[in-house]
Amino acid sequence: MTILWFLFKEGFKGLIRSKYSGVFSIFIITISIMIVGLGYVAARDTLFMVENIKAQFDVDIFIKQTAANDDIASFEKKLAQMEEIEHLGYISPEDAAVKFKKEFGEDIFDILDYNPLPPSFTIRLKPIYRNLISVEAIANILQSDPIVDEVKYRKNFLIILEKYQRIILFSVLGIFVVLTVISIALTSNSIKMTIFARRDIISTMKLIGATDLFVKTPFVIEGTLEGGIGALLASLIIYSFFYLQNTYLQSFFDYRVVVSYRFYIGLIVLGTFMGLVGSRRAVKKFLD
């Protein structure tokens, strides 16, 4: 226990002695964690917005005007039994005429002597099926029914949504990986400089019988502390930024940031991990 406490104290002292190199590592990790944290929230809320738009995505099924009422009723039962459908609505020719008047401001009977609008169904798919592949497959199944005249959905709109959804996801993952690697490398180099500055002390410790583990542990603790402090500073800055947005700027941007305490814990764990890996990497290359 005494040895363990000594190693921890040496790790703390090493952080203080490292001065500029330690401060630089903490600064880099702080900036990296801030970018990762803010990028995660921005990507999460953007993807959430895309999902909300997809939630309004409807598929319209137009029925042949020659279809009998019994056939329409049977088709409606078939739709109701489909597990992919979240919401189902029927629009009669009369309802379609009312909708036409609301949207275009003219009565269909003033334009024509009859109502050409066919009966139709509007379906909304469950979230898991709101993608191009699933929509196309479902549309093909519905189109094969003999009473169905046409199945319509905004294919190009869905393609654009999915394209930007993928771009956002891959961009965030790419930024996360790059910043993590950079932070680990910089922390590693900082620890290397610290080790080099204390090479005489390390040589003396080895001469009097200190084990490799005894020599390495304070440096690993030092790097882990740098990562944890950097992540803590980043979390405090991000929290302040979110507080400012939600308290004073929300009325201007109509946007409220909602994150739980687990978000900040995750950032601190990530920063600590960066420091730990960076220091272990430096120690392994320099002392082995």
C-alpha positions in Angstrom: 0.0 0.0 0.0 2.9 2.3 0.9 4.6 1.7 -2.5 1.3 2.3 -4.3 0.8 5.6 -2.6 4.4 6.6 -3.4 3.9 5.8 -7.1 0.7 7.9 -7.1 2.5 10.8 -5.4 5.3 10.5 -8.0 2.7 10.6 -10.8 1.2 13.9 -9.3 4.7 15.4 -8.8 5.7 14.4 -12.4 2.6 16.3 -13.7 3.7 19.4 -11.8 7.3 19.1 -12.9 6.4 18.5 -16.5 5.3 22.2 -16.7 4.9 23.3 -20.4 4.9 19.8 -21.9 2.2 18.7 -19.5 0.1 21.9 -20.0 0.4 21.4 -23.8 -0.9 17.8 -23.5 -3.8 18.9 -21.3 -4.6 21.7 -23.8 -4.6 19.4 -26.8 -6.8 16.8 -25.0 -9.2 19.6 -23.9 -9.6 20.9 -27.4 -10.0 17.3 -28.8 -12.6 16.4 -26.2 -14.5 19.6 -26.9 -14.6 19.0 -30.6 -15.7 15.4 -30.1 -18.3 16.3 -27.5 -19.8 19.2 -29.5 -19.6 17.2 -32.7 -21.4 14.3 -31.1 -24.3 16.5 -29.8 -24.6 18.3 -33.2 -24.6 15.0 -35.1 -27.0 13.4 -32.7 -29.5 16.3 -32.9 -29.1 16.5 -36.7 -29.8 12.8 -37.1 -32.8 13.2 -34.7 -34.1 16.0 -36.9 -33.7 13.7 -40.0 -35.7 11.0 -38.2 -38.4 13.5 -37.3 -38.6 14.4 -41.0 -38.8 10.7 -41.9 -41.6 10.3 -39.4 -43.7 12.6 -41.7 -42.9 10.4 -44.7 -46.1 8.9 -46.1 -46.8 6.4 -48.8 -49.9 7.0 -50.9 -51.8 4.0 -52.4 -54.3 4.9 -55.1 -57.0 2.5 -55.8 -58.6 1.8 -59.2 -61.9 3.5 -59.5 -63.5 0.3 -60.8 -62.6 -1.5 -57.5 -65.7 -2.7 -55.5 -66.3 -1.6 -52.0 -65.8 -5.2 -50.7 -62.4 -5.4 -52.4 -61.4 -2.1 -50.9 -62.5 -3.3 -47.4 -60.5 -6.5 -47.9 -57.4 -4.6 -49.0 -57.8 -2.3 -45.9 -57.8 -5.4 -43.7 -54.6 -6.6 -45.5 -52.9 -3.3 -44.8 -54.0 -3.4 -41.1 -52.3 -6.8 -40.7 -49.0 -5.6 -42.2 -46.4 -5.3 -39.3 -44.4 -2.7 -41.2 -47.3 -0.1 -41.1 -47.5 2.2 -38.1 -50.5 4.3 -39.2 -53.2 3.7 -41.8 -55.7 6.2 -43.2 -58.4 5.8 -45.9 -59.4 8.7 -48.2 -62.6 8.3 -50.0 -63.3 10.2 -53.4 -65.5 12.6 -51.4 -62.7 13.3 -48.9 -60.2 13.7 -51.7 -62.5 16.3 -53.3 -62.7 18.3 -50.0 -58.9 18.0 -49.6 -58.5 19.3 -53.2 -60.6 22.3 -52.5 -58.5 23.1 -49.3 -55.2 22.8 -51.1 -56.1 24.5 -54.4 -59.0 26.7 -53.4 -61.3 25.4 -56.2 -64.1 22.9 -56.2 -63.4 19.9 -58.4 -67.0 19.9 -59.6 -66.6 23.5 -60.8 -63.8 22.3 -63.1 -65.3 19.0 -64.2 -68.8 17.6 -64.2 -67.6 14.6 -62.1 -65.2 13.6 -59.4 -62.1 11.9 -61.0 -60.3 11.5 -57.7 -59.9 7.9 -56.8 -60.1 6.3 -53.3 -56.7 6.0 -51.7 -54.9 4.9 -48.6 -52.1 6.8 -46.8 -49.7 4.7 -44.7 -46.9 5.6 -42.4 -44.2 3.0 -41.8 -42.6 2.1 -38.5 -39.2 3.8 -37.9 -37.2 0.6 -38.8 -38.8 0.5 -42.2 -38.3 4.2 -43.1 -35.5 3.6 -45.5 -35.3 3.4 -49.3 -34.8 -0.4 -49.5 -37.7 -1.2 -47.2 -40.0 1.4 -48.8 -39.3 0.1 -52.3 -39.9 -3.5 -51.3 -43.2 -2.6 -49.6 -44.3 -0.5 -52.5 -43.7 -3.4 -54.9 -45.8 -5.8 -52.8 -48.6 -3.3 -52.6 -48.4 -2.5 -56.3 -48.9 -6.2 -57.1 -52.4 -6.2 -55.7 -55.1 -6.2 -58.5 -57.1 -3.2 -57.1 -54.1 -0.9 -56.7 -53.6 1.6 -59.5 -50.4 3.3 -58.3 -48.2 3.6 -55.2 -46.5 7.0 -54.8 -43.8 8.1 -52.4 -41.1 10.8 -52.5 -38.2 8.6 -53.6 -35.7 11.4 -54.4 -36.5 13.1 -51.0 -35.8 9.8 -49.2 -32.5 9.4 -51.1 -31.3 12.8 -50.1 -32.2 12.3 -46.5 -30.3 9.0 -46.3 -27.3 10.5 -48.1 -26.9 13.3 -45.6 -27.6 10.9 -42.8 -24.6 8.8 -43.9 -22.4 11.8 -44.4 -23.1 13.1 -40.9 -22.5 9.7 -39.3 -19.2 9.0 -41.1 -18.0 12.5 -40.6 -18.5 12.3 -36.9 -16.8 8.9 -36.7 -13.9 10.1 -38.8 -13.4 13.2 -36.6 -13.6 11.1 -33.5 -10.9 8.6 -34.7 -8.6 11.3 -36.0 -8.7 13.4 -32.8 -8.3 10.4 -30.6 -5.2 9.3 -32.5 -3.7 12.9 -32.5 -4.4 13.3 -28.7 -2.8 9.9 -27.9 0.2 10.7 -30.1 0.7 14.2 -28.5 0.3 12.8 -25.0 2.8 10.1 -25.8 5.3 12.7 -27.1 4.8 14.8 -24.0 5.5 11.8 -21.7 8.6 11.0 -23.9 10.0 14.5 -23.3 9.3 14.1 -19.5 11.1 10.8 -19.5 14.0 12.2 -21.4 14.4 15.1 -19.0 14.5 12.6 -16.1 16.8 10.1 -17.7 19.5 10.5 -15.1 17.1 9.9 -12.3 15.7 6.8 -14.1 19.2 5.4 -14.6 19.9 5.9 -10.9 16.7 4.2 -9.9 17.5 1.2 -12.1 21.1 1.0 -10.6 19.7 0.7 -7.1 17.4 -2.1 -8.2 14.1 -0.5 -9.1 11.9 -2.7 -11.3 10.6 -1.6 -14.7 7.1 -1.5 -13.3 8.2 0.7 -10.5 9.9 3.1 -12.9 7.0 3.1 -15.5 4.0 3.5 -13.2 4.5 7.2 -12.3 4.7 8.2 -15.9 1.5 6.2 -16.8 -0.3 7.9 -13.8 1.0 11.3 -15.0 -0.3 10.8 -18.5 -3.6 9.5 -17.2 -4.0 12.6 -15.0 -3.2 14.8 -18.0 -6.0 13.1 -20.0 -8.5 13.3 -17.1 -7.8 17.0 -16.3 -8.0 17.9 -20.0 -11.4 16.0 -20.3 -12.7 17.6 -17.1 -11.8 21.1 -18.4 -13.5 20.3 -21.7 -16.6 19.0 -19.9 -16.8 22.3 -17.9 -16.5 24.4 -21.0 -19.1 22.4 -22.9 -21.4 22.5 -19.9 -21.0 26.3 -19.7 -21.7 26.6 -23.5 -24.9 24.5 -23.2 -26.0 26.5 -20.2 -25.5 29.8 -22.1 -27.4 28.4 -25.1 -30.4 27.0 -23.1 -30.6 30.0 -20.7 -29.9 33.1 -22.9 -29.7 32.1 -26.6 -32.6 29.6 -27.0 -35.1 32.3 -28.0 -32.8 33.4 -30.8 -31.9 29.9 -32.2 -35.0 28.0 -31.2 -32.8 25.1 -30.1 -32.4 23.5 -26.7 -29.5 21.2 -25.9 -30.4 18.2 -23.8 -27.6 15.9 -22.5 -27.5 13.7 -19.4 -24.7 13.4 -16.8 -23.6 10.2 -18.6 -22.5 12.4 -21.5 -20.0 14.3 -19.3 -18.9 11.1 -17.6 -18.2 9.6 -21.1 -16.1 12.6 -22.1 -14.0 12.3 -18.9 -13.6 8.5 -19.4 -12.5 9.2 -23.0 -10.0 11.8 -22.1 -8.6 9.6 -19.3 -8.3 6.8 -21.8 -6.4 9.0 -24.2 -3.9 9.9 -21.5 -3.5 6.3 -20.3 -2.9 4.9 -23.8 -0.6 7.8 -24.8 1.5 7.4 -21.7 1.7 3.6 -21.9 2.8 4.0 -25.5 5.5 6.4 -24.6 6.8 4.4 -21.7 6.8 1.2 -23.7 8.8 2.7 -26.6 11.2 4.8 -24.5 12.0 2.5 -21.6 11.7 -1.0 -23.0 
